Amino acid sequence: MNVDKCLNLTERHISGLLLAVCGLRLGFLFANNLDLLGDESYYWDWSRQLAWCYYSKPPMVAWLIGLVTRLGGDSTAMVRIPAVLLGTVFLGYFYATCQAFYGQRAAALGVLLILAMPFNVLANILMTIDPPLDCFWMMAVFYLRRALFDGKQRAWLWAGLSTGAAVLSKQVALFLPVLLLVFLWQDPIRRRYLKREFWLYLVPVIFCLLPLILWNQQHDWVTLAHSQSHFDVTAQQGLSLAKRLQQCLEFLLLQCLLVTPIIAVLSIVLAAQLAFRFNRQSAQIRFLLLMGPLLLLAILVLSTLQKVHGNWPTPFYFTTLILLCGQWQAGHWQTLINRGWQLGMGMVTLTYLLPLLMPVVVPVFGWQNSQLDPLARMHNWRELALSVDAYRQKTPTSFILVDGHRYLTSELAFYLPDHPKVYRFEKTNLVYSQYEVWPGAIEQLGKTALIISEQADNAVSPALKAAFTRVTPLGMVELADKSQHYYMYQAEQLRYWPPIHN
């Protein structure tokens, strides 16, 4: 695949390329037969009860899903359409930002690089929190650049609105105003913006943040507690050096799979090189470093202290890639970057072909029910819903109750034909999902439930069993690939709903 030819085409037809990518992804959504991920169905269930915040995340993902499904219905493809549209907007802003820093040729390379990364495919097809975060983060960087280096006064407000939307997408976006404050403080030429413009930027951010704070104040700060649980470094204080290095290597390996090996390594090396000489860099490079690469290095260090999720550093790669394009434009690492793009295109092509390849590959290599099947979490939910619905049809029950994981709860709610409200029982009586934040099945007192349990010992949780007058086993559902068993019970006359302790 000739890099120069692709660059020439991208330069001349950037709008056409973005539309073609959008069309390809929309076609993929409607053509594949992949079920929703657990997170996707979970956020869809949120969208049926719109709020200012939720247990683990701000509300943007639920708002977007709710908007689209209310217009187009509750189908798998409709849930995912916002991801495709946001991804197209993201690409436009990424191109414009890269062009503003390093010119049209470098911007064309930047778009080709981002399109050659598997994480960009996933983040723009699966409707999780990543598509809105990535889009609004990139918009914020674009408008901040215009405000800081082009002197556009109105851009401060647009940057604030974009940052506010990013904060409504994921808490990590709060780094944006903090890092902007650091940049302004250390830049003597632009420090004057702290007197007025910075506050013009900050007002929309605070406006978007306030509802999240008020909601959490009314719900015992559950989102804050959940976020803090991701950074429990003390829990791993006893880990050996070898185990910490293993965690770091696992994180790096995952980045190589999501970003592609060559570009992931170059991104980390470049971030370290420029950060080491931070004070000697130009203002534009310092700005780009603060908006991503320094956070990427921080995540790398954090991976030696605790387990880090692979998608955490996703928005930190954007300005890192822009810096990488600047290096390429200056004649550095051109061969490596070109090879990285070619390898990435192969990995992205493979990613799109997975729905066709995995049904053949998995049985041949015996990967059934293993983590080696990347699509395992997007199968069997429709099949399970059909089996559960069959029990509903022959058993007189008023509501459905899950004694198991939140994903089982939300997937059943989505794939059962009538999209019923499905309740979840948490055996610890603690808040571990949005289902415990909601009031539970209090409105179903005196009614009979169909309970679906994941417990292998064929028994409902004792605390849940005690809440009904009688619980009768109905049978077991075994999926076609025998990957999981689910147990059905009829539970008569709910006497009370077990209390939840925060």
Secondary structure, DSSP 4 states (H G I P E B T S, - for coil): --HHHHHHHHHH-HHHHHHHHHHHHHHHHHH--PPPPHHHHHHHHHHTS--S--SSS-SHHHHHHHHHHHHH-S-HHHHHHHHHHHHHHHHHHHHHHHHHHH-HHHHHHHHHHHHT-HHHHHHTTS-SSHHHHHHHHHHHHHHHHHHHHS--HHHHHHHHHHHHHHHTT-GGGGHHHHHHHHHHHH-TTTGGGGTTHHHHHHHHHHHHHHHHHHHHHHTTTHHHHHHHHTT-GGGGTT--HHHHHHHHHHHHHHHHHHH-HHHHHHHHHHHHHHHHTGGGS-HHHHHHHHTTHHHHHHHHHHTTTS---TTTTGGGHHHHHHHHHHHHHTTSSHHHHHHHHHHHHHHHHHHHHHHHHHHHHHHHHT-TTSTT-TTGGGSSHHHHHHHHHHHHHHS--SEEEEES-HHHHHHHHHHSTT---EEE--TTSB--SHHHHS--GGGGTT--EEEEE--TTS---HHHHTTEEEEEEEEEEE-TT---EEEEEEEEEE------B-
